[in-house]
Amino acid sequence: MNYDTLRIELEQQLSTDLYNLFNGEMIEKIIREGRVEQEHDEIKTLLEGHSFKITDKLAPSIHKICRDVQKNLHFNEEIDYYISNSPHINCFAHPRLEDNQSHKIIINSALLERFDDDELRFVIGHEVGHLVSKNAFLQKILLFVFPDLNRAPMIFQNKIALWDKLAELTADRYGFLAIPSLDKCISAFIKLSSGMNTSRISFDAMTYLKEMETLLTYFKEHPYAVMTSHPINPVRIKCLQLFADSKLYAKLSRDKKVESDEALNKQIQELVQILMVRGSSDLDLHRAYFIASSGILMSGADKKLESREVERILNILAQFMIFPKEFFDHILANGDVNQIFQQSVTAILQRNPGERYPMLEYLIGMALSDNEIFATELDLIFQIGESVFGMTRKEVAQIMGAVIQNTFVPRIIA
């Protein structure tokens, strides 16, 4: 089976980008060689001592489901399956660190109690999918570099957050291959998101699909950021429905040679746009244009655009978009920077006049980002402060002085 053909295109691209950005090959080497005892499997020891291991003798029916799913997905590496005592409806995979170890999949007891056999097949297939795609191991590399991802630079947080969601969509395809029943996949999603057993509600897959279509329309018309680690259910279910109806799946189900499905890729790409929204309003787009255009103008005031200035612009842009460099490069290469600056400032001030103060502070910060103060930059700040923001020269000088006192560090070597 060509596993890469199964993956969401952007997920595969981001996986490669993140692995390279984080020097994955070197981090893998450090993780492996930095272990005190290569032979010891700490996770296995912990699970063997505190969880229930699923074996053919102790849990034959569950064990058969796990092995059947693994066989159907043609994943031949060893996996040990465990049940953990937890009230949270969840299941997760731990990739092995050594070739002589096993992967682990841990099923929380609450999930096992509520899910029927086919729903369990979907969940197990989903987790095996994380192992097949090696996304589970990439997650370990990311957490090794940033144990607290919230402390990572925003430009990395955004890419990782999008990759997380896309990795779930890819893993869902493996779950569907394990039990090719859209009804069972949908009922599993309902239980995962609500914690309820579907016997307590009037569950009808087609009715639920229509409801998801309505919600999709809402999210397309109101593209606000949804800050969760998993994609929202309307996107997740629609992506799986498109995969189930695709030529890609039709060929897979007939064991035929699988090639990229361009029609499916295009449909998924349109849905993924919902997951790529960062801002909470249309005003955020004007802010992004201001940050990029004014940053370019300020950086160019001293006749040179330094890497640290570009990095500062990108880090701030990352608060508003997932791919700030592409946005910045487009404006730099094709846009009328002065016109974009004027239009963005006008749009922002019409909605929120008080924002001229943090906007001016941003311009001053850009001027100071190279640890020098140039006359051309000073003149440009006074000009913008007076003519664009409607401030007096004294007011601009006072704000500039406050920013210098709080942030400016002169160069050690002139």
LINWOGI-V128118 format. One record per residue. N is the residue number from 1. RES is the residue in three letters. PSI is psi as a letter, one per 20 degrees, with the letter a starting at -180 (999 if undefined). Layout:
BEGIN
N_RES_PSI / N_RES_PSI
END
This chain:
BEGIN
1_MET_p / 2_ASN_n / 3_TYR_h / 4_ASP_h / 5_THR_h / 6_LEU_h / 7_ARG_q / 8_ILE_p / 9_GLU_g / 10_LEU_h / 11_GLU_g / 12_GLN_g / 13_GLN_g / 14_LEU_h / 15_SER_g / 16_THR_g / 17_ASP_g / 18_LEU_g / 19_TYR_g / 20_ASN_g / 21_LEU_h / 22_PHE_j / 23_ASN_l / 24_GLY_g / 25_GLU_g / 26_MET_h / 27_ILE_g / 28_GLU_g / 29_LYS_g / 30_ILE_g / 31_ILE_g / 32_ARG_g / 33_GLU_i / 34_GLY_i / 35_ARG_p / 36_VAL_g / 37_GLU_o / 38_GLN_h / 39_GLU_i / 40_HIS_p / 41_ASP_n / 42_GLU_g / 43_ILE_g / 44_LYS_g / 45_THR_g / 46_LEU_g / 47_LEU_g / 48_GLU_h / 49_GLY_h / 50_HIS_j / 51_SER_r / 52_PHE_p / 53_LYS_p / 54_ILE_o / 55_THR_r / 56_ASP_h / 57_LYS_h / 58_LEU_h / 59_ALA_m / 60_PRO_g / 61_SER_g / 62_ILE_g / 63_HIS_g / 64_LYS_g / 65_ILE_g / 66_CYS_g / 67_ARG_h / 68_ASP_g / 69_VAL_g / 70_GLN_g / 71_LYS_g / 72_ASN_h / 73_LEU_j / 74_HIS_k / 75_PHE_o / 76_ASN_i / 77_GLU_q / 78_GLU_p / 79_ILE_p / 80_ASP_p / 81_TYR_p / 82_TYR_q / 83_ILE_p / 84_SER_q / 85_ASN_n / 86_SER_p / 87_PRO_i / 88_HIS_p / 89_ILE_n / 90_ASN_r / 91_CYS_q / 92_PHE_q / 93_ALA_q / 94_HIS_o / 95_PRO_q / 96_ARG_q / 97_LEU_h / 98_GLU_q / 99_ASP_h / 100_ASN_j / 101_GLN_r / 102_SER_q / 103_HIS_r / 104_LYS_p / 105_ILE_p / 106_ILE_p / 107_ILE_p / 108_ASN_q / 109_SER_h / 110_ALA_h / 111_LEU_g / 112_LEU_h / 113_GLU_h / 114_ARG_h / 115_PHE_p / 116_ASP_r / 117_ASP_g / 118_ASP_h / 119_GLU_h / 120_LEU_h / 121_ARG_g / 122_PHE_g / 123_VAL_g / 124_ILE_g / 125_GLY_h / 126_HIS_g / 127_GLU_h / 128_VAL_h / 129_GLY_h / 130_HIS_h / 131_LEU_g / 132_VAL_g / 133_SER_i / 134_LYS_j / 135_ASN_h / 136_ALA_h / 137_PHE_h / 138_LEU_h / 139_GLN_h / 140_LYS_h / 141_ILE_g / 142_LEU_g / 143_LEU_h / 144_PHE_g / 145_VAL_g / 146_PHE_n / 147_PRO_h / 148_ASP_n / 149_LEU_h / 150_ASN_i / 151_ARG_i / 152_ALA_q / 153_PRO_q / 154_MET_h / 155_ILE_h / 156_PHE_g / 157_GLN_g / 158_ASN_g / 159_LYS_g / 160_ILE_g / 161_ALA_g / 162_LEU_g / 163_TRP_g / 164_ASP_g / 165_LYS_g / 166_LEU_h / 167_ALA_h / 168_GLU_h / 169_LEU_h / 170_THR_g / 171_ALA_h / 172_ASP_h / 173_ARG_h / 174_TYR_h / 175_GLY_g / 176_PHE_h / 177_LEU_h / 178_ALA_h / 179_ILE_n / 180_PRO_m / 181_SER_o / 182_LEU_h / 183_ASP_g / 184_LYS_h / 185_CYS_g / 186_ILE_g / 187_SER_h / 188_ALA_g / 189_PHE_g / 190_ILE_g / 191_LYS_h / 192_LEU_h / 193_SER_h / 194_SER_h / 195_GLY_i / 196_MET_q / 197_ASN_p / 198_THR_i / 199_SER_i / 200_ARG_i / 201_ILE_r / 202_SER_n / 203_PHE_p / 204_ASP_o / 205_ALA_g / 206_MET_g / 207_THR_g / 208_TYR_h / 209_LEU_g / 210_LYS_h / 211_GLU_h / 212_MET_h / 213_GLU_g / 214_THR_g / 215_LEU_h / 216_LEU_g / 217_THR_g / 218_TYR_g / 219_PHE_h / 220_LYS_h / 221_GLU_h / 222_HIS_m / 223_PRO_m / 224_TYR_q / 225_ALA_p / 226_VAL_o / 227_MET_m / 228_THR_q / 229_SER_h / 230_HIS_q / 231_PRO_q / 232_ILE_q / 233_ASN_g / 234_PRO_g / 235_VAL_g / 236_ARG_g / 237_ILE_g / 238_LYS_g / 239_CYS_h / 240_LEU_h / 241_GLN_g / 242_LEU_g / 243_PHE_g / 244_ALA_h / 245_ASP_j / 246_SER_r / 247_LYS_h / 248_LEU_g / 249_TYR_h / 250_ALA_g / 251_LYS_g / 252_LEU_g / 253_SER_i / 254_ARG_j / 255_ASP_k / 256_LYS_r / 257_LYS_p / 258_VAL_p / 259_GLU_r / 260_SER_p / 261_ASP_n / 262_GLU_h / 263_ALA_g / 264_LEU_g / 265_ASN_g / 266_LYS_g / 267_GLN_g / 268_ILE_h / 269_GLN_h / 270_GLU_g / 271_LEU_h / 272_VAL_h / 273_GLN_h / 274_ILE_h / 275_LEU_i / 276_MET_j / 277_VAL_p / 278_ARG_g / 279_GLY_r / 280_SER_j / 281_SER_r / 282_ASP_i / 283_LEU_h / 284_ASP_h / 285_LEU_g / 286_HIS_h / 287_ARG_g / 288_ALA_g / 289_TYR_h / 290_PHE_g / 291_ILE_g / 292_ALA_g / 293_SER_g / 294_SER_h / 295_GLY_h / 296_ILE_g / 297_LEU_g / 298_MET_g / 299_SER_h / 300_GLY_i / 301_ALA_h / 302_ASP_j / 303_LYS_j / 304_LYS_q / 305_LEU_o / 306_GLU_q / 307_SER_h / 308_ARG_h / 309_GLU_g / 310_VAL_g / 311_GLU_h / 312_ARG_g / 313_ILE_g / 314_LEU_h / 315_ASN_h / 316_ILE_h / 317_LEU_h / 318_ALA_i / 319_GLN_i / 320_PHE_i / 321_MET_q / 322_ILE_h / 323_PHE_m / 324_PRO_h / 325_LYS_g / 326_GLU_g / 327_PHE_g / 328_PHE_g / 329_ASP_h / 330_HIS_g / 331_ILE_g / 332_LEU_h / 333_ALA_h / 334_ASN_i / 335_GLY_q / 336_ASP_n / 337_VAL_g / 338_ASN_g / 339_GLN_g / 340_ILE_g / 341_PHE_g / 342_GLN_g / 343_GLN_g / 344_SER_g / 345_VAL_g / 346_THR_g / 347_ALA_h / 348_ILE_g / 349_LEU_h / 350_GLN_h / 351_ARG_h / 352_ASN_n / 353_PRO_h / 354_GLY_i / 355_GLU_i / 356_ARG_h / 357_TYR_g / 358_PRO_h / 359_MET_g / 360_LEU_g / 361_GLU_h / 362_TYR_g / 363_LEU_g / 364_ILE_g / 365_GLY_h / 366_MET_g / 367_ALA_h / 368_LEU_i / 369_SER_h / 370_ASP_j / 371_ASN_k / 372_GLU_q / 373_ILE_o / 374_PHE_q / 375_ALA_h / 376_THR_h / 377_GLU_g / 378_LEU_g / 379_ASP_g / 380_LEU_h / 381_ILE_g / 382_PHE_g / 383_GLN_g / 384_ILE_g / 385_GLY_g / 386_GLU_g / 387_SER_h / 388_VAL_g / 389_PHE_i / 390_GLY_k / 391_MET_r / 392_THR_q / 393_ARG_h / 394_LYS_g / 395_GLU_g / 396_VAL_g / 397_ALA_h / 398_GLN_g / 399_ILE_g / 400_MET_g / 401_GLY_g / 402_ALA_g / 403_VAL_g / 404_ILE_g / 405_GLN_h / 406_ASN_h / 407_THR_h / 408_PHE_p / 409_VAL_o / 410_PRO_q / 411_ARG_q / 412_ILE_g / 413_ILE_p / 414_ALA_999
END
